[in-house]
Amino acid sequence: MHKSFQTTMFLLFSFSLVVIFASCVNTRKVAYFNDVQDSARIVSKANLEPVIQKKDILSISVSSLSSEATVIFNTPNLPITPSSTITPNTPQTAGYLVADDGTIKFPLIGNILAAGLTKKQLEDNITKLLVDRKLLFDPIVSARFLNFRVTVLGEVNHPGVVIVPSEQISILEAIGQAGDLTIYGLRNNVILIRQEGPVKLVKRLNLNSSKILQSPYFFLKSNDVIYVEPGKAKVASTDLTRQLLPIIFSGISVVVIVLNSLLK
């Protein structure tokens, strides 16, 4: 009876240790904005207006009092029918492609600089050119991005490419579209990769801090890449020794229970 009591106490002690260690986990590392008080007003410093970049694909629609005169300007926006010489898997995207020199080829006008401008600036430039060259009377020009997307990789539940029809997305929205970070993702060291001309910008962001809401990188740009690094816990979980420990403890528990039954 005495040995049975000792065995029971040993099991209770082991279970208590597991509970204690589990309760000591620091949840602040997996919480967003853990420095925010009960109430806060945070003004974002980010520029919400996206800037056109090289390789962007734009939809530029032109309308005026003469619908016949505007047809030629809207032709590049029409869906492209694949020809027999193109494989079925080849994507056929309509729109105006921004070339490596930053220009688009616009009907009857020629090359127009687009890279580095906002949509509004490009719309104003095209409108002025159409009027100055007397191609259209009182034209209305509207531009949209056809390829605004960001990529989310690493320790998220659903990594992949996020298409952004609204042309505006924050880093939190992009991560949300990817199913949020896993428990192993480093929230204080999220990597943003952005192409700025010939240079690739790599920025590390801390989602644990509310300062991210004021960051100029809070709102993403087209073709941005978000990479979430795994923490030490993820690396440790793949270690063979860590994988065997639960099995060893389970085996010891079974042996103790069997011995307890034999000694009764």
N, C-alpha and C positions, 0 to 999 in steps of 0.2 A: 504493500500500500504506500510505503514511504517512497519507493522508486517511482511508482505511478504518479505521485504528487510532484516529484522533481521533474519528471518528463513533461507533465502538464505545465508547470511553471516555466520550463525552458521554451515550450512552444509559445506561450503567452508573451514571454520576453522577446522572442524573435519577431513575433507579429508587431509588438509595440515599436521595435526598432524600425521596421519597415514603414509604419505609419509616421513616425517622427521624421525620418529622412524625406518622405514624400511631402510632408507639410512644410519642410524647410526650403522648398523650391522658390526662387525669387521670381515672382510673376511680373515684376516691373520690366524685365527684359523682353517680355513678349507683349507688352501693352503699348498701344499707340498714345502719344502725347501725355505721358505720365507726369509731366510737369505743369499741366494746365490746372488752374484752380477751379472753384465752383462756377465762376463766371469770367469770361474773357472776351475782349474785342480785338481781333487780329486782322490787320490790313495786309493784303497780299501785295508784294512788290513786282509780281510777275507781269510781263507784257502779254495780254490776252490775245492780241491780234497776231495770227501766224504770218510768217514771212515766207514768200515763195523761194524755193531752192532749186538748184539744178536737178534734173531728172524728175521733177514734179510733173504730174499730168493734170492739166486744168480743163475744166469745162467753161467755155466763154460763150455766152449766148448774147446775141444782139437783136434788138427789136426796134422798129420805127414805124412811121405811118405807112411806109411802103413795105409790105411783107415780102414781095417779090425781090426787092433789092437786098434784103437781109439774108436770103437763103444761102448765098455763097459763104457768108461769115459763120453760119451755123452748121455747115456741112461736116467739119471735123468732129462735131459732137455726136453725129449719128453713129449707131452701132455698126461695127465692121463685120461684114459677112466673110467667114474664112474661105479662102480659095482652095482648089484641089491640091495646090503645091504646098499647103501649110498643114502640118500634122494636127490632128484633133486636139491634142493636149497643149498646143501653143496658145497662150492667152492673147486675145485681140481686144485691146483697150482703146476706146475712142477718146478724143480730146486733144488738146494742144500739149505736146511734150516740150518741157524746158530743156534746151540743148546745153551742152557743156560750156558754151560761151555765155549762158544765162539768158538767151533770147528764145522767143517763139516765132514761128513763121505764120504770119497773119495774112489772109487773102487780100490782095490788092494793095497792101501796105508794105509787106515784106517783114524783115526782122524787127521785132520789138523787144526791148529789154524787159525782162520779167523777174529774174532772180534778184533777191534783196529788197523787193517791193512787197507791200501788203496788197491784198486783193483790191482794196479801195483805190490805192495809188495806181495799180495797173488799169482798173476800170476807167479812172479819170484820164489816163494817158491815151487809152484806145479811143475814148469818146472824143477827145480833142483832135486826134489824128483824123478820125472819120469826118468831123466837122470841117477842119482846116482844109482837107483835100476834097471837100464837097462830095463825098461818097454817099453820105446819108444826111437827112435833115432831122435834127432833134433825136439822135439815137439814144437808146438805153442799153447799157452794157452791164452784164452781171457775170461774175467769175466765181467758180467753186473749185475746191480740190477734189480730184477723183481718186487720189491714192494716199489720203491721210490715214496713216496707221502707225502703231507702235508695237514693239515686240517685248514680251515679258518672259524671262527665262529663270531657271534656277529653282529655289525652294518655294515654289507656288504650287497650288493644287492642280491648275490647268495651264501649264505653260503654252505659249503660242503667240500668234499675231492677232492684235486687236484692231478691228476696223472702226474708224471714227467718222461716221457720217456728219456729225455736228461740227467737225473741224476744231473741237476743243475738248481736251481731256486732261485731268490732273493725274499725278502719279498714284494717288489713292484710288481714283476711278479705274485706272489701268490695272492695278493690283486686284481690285475687286472683280473686274472682268475676268481675271485669271484665277478666280476662286480663292483669293486671299493667300497670305503666306502660310506655309506649314509651321508647325511648332518648332521645327529645326531652323527656320530662316532667321538670319541676322537682321533684325529690324533697325539696328543702329549703324548699319554699314551697307546700305543698298547702293548698288553701282548704277549710275546713269551714263550711257555712252551716246554721244551726240556728234553728228558730222557737221562741222562748221567750215565750209569751203574745203580746202585740202587737208584740214586738220581734224583729227578725232578727239573730242573733248571727253575726258573721263572724270566724273564727279561722284564723290561718295556722299550719301545723304543719310541723315539720322531720323528715322520715323518715330523714335521714342520721344523726340523733342518737338514741342509745338513750333519751334523756329522754322520747321519745314513749311509751315503755312505762309511764311513771309519770304520764302526762298524764291529767287528768280527761276528756279528749276521745278517749282511746284506744278506748273502747267507744262505739259510735254509738247514737243514739236514733232512734226511728221518724221517718221523713220527713226525716232529715238528707240534705244534698246535699254530695258531695265533688267538687271541681273541681281538676283538675291542669293547671296552666299550662304552655304550651310554653316551652322555653328559647330562647336566642338562636340556637342551632344550627338550630332548626326555622324560625325567621324567615329566617335567612340562606340556608337551603336553597331557599326560595321566591324568592330574589332572582335576577333574570335573568342578572346577571353571573356569579354562582356557578354557574348552570346551564350557561353557555356555556364556562366555563373547561375542564372536562374535554374538551369537543369540540375546543377550540382546541389543547390539549396533544396530543390524539390526532392531530389533523391535522398538527401539527408533527412528531410521531413518524413518521407515514406519509411525509411529505416527506423526512425525514432518511434513512429506509430506502431510498426510491426513489433519492435522490441517491447513497447509498452503493453501490447496485447499479450505477448508471451509471458511477461513477468507478472501479469495479474493473477 
